[in-house]
Amino acid sequence: MRSSKSRSRSKSNRNRPNGVNVVNRVFDSSGPEGKVRGTPQQIIDKYNQLTRDAQLSNDRVAAENFQQHAEHYLRLLNEAQREIDARREDQERQNRERQADRDRERAERLERQEREATANQAQQQPQSQPQSQP
């Protein structure tokens, strides 16, 4: 029989999928007012609203706490966006390199065809000219 400790570890590992888009992933945030669930942007918006509510009720400690929670998800979202931008730039660079390779191959193929056509014309010209007799 397996111990509950090893089962617990494997379960927590399954909750952290690799390669999942963090921008669209749904999180459960355990904040001071209970759980907040949603994408990072939705959680940021919720904590910002809770910050405004706490400020209106003159609760500076709660307002600061909510603001810190919002900042955490903002950092998470910004890091994910940086990774997405880096992947996009890398993909665009690879696409440009592939296009340059295709363009170079096309130019070489056209140049080769032109040389072959010129060589074929040069071979055909002496045969087609009538020889003049003295």
PEUR-V295110 format. One record per helix or strand. SS is the DSSP state (helix for helix, strand for strand). FROM is the first residue (numbers start at 1). TO is the last residue. Records with the same first field share a line. If there is no record, write none. Layout:
# PEUR-V295110
SS: FROM-TO ; FROM-TO
This chain:
# PEUR-V295110
helix: 4-14 ; 40-56 ; 60-128
strand: 27-31 ; 34-38
